[in-house]
Amino acid sequence: MFTAGHEEFGAYAVARLRAAADRYPRDAGLAALLAELRSGSAEFNEIWATNPVRAPGHRTKTMKHPDLGPLHLNCDVLTVPDDDQQVVFMTADPGTPTAHTLHHLSAISP
């Protein structure tokens, strides 16, 4: 499955990693991950250098399913700051072809 808009997601992911690095400067696992990303991805380094700041909130995504075609989804992210958790809700606008597809999928799922 392919997701359109991955450039925006990349900036969002880098912003979240930067926030984690600021919050946990002595985390060895996080430092190792960041070192690996810096050494292996020019795109990561370009985004990191911009010092992205992105607040969780509402985004839209188009996922291209190989059998179902494009699915236009709303992605809403709610944070639980004290626990470093995020809850992600993926929904479709009511009455849209994507909503009908998701309803059909939920009806045939075990």
Buried (B, 14 or more C-beta within 10 A) or exposed (E): EEEBEEEEBBBBBBBBBBBBBEEEEEEEEBEEBBEEBEEEBEEBEEBBEEEBEBEBEEBEBEBEEEEBEBBBBBBBBEEEEEEEEEEEEEEBEEEEBBBEBBEEEEEEEE
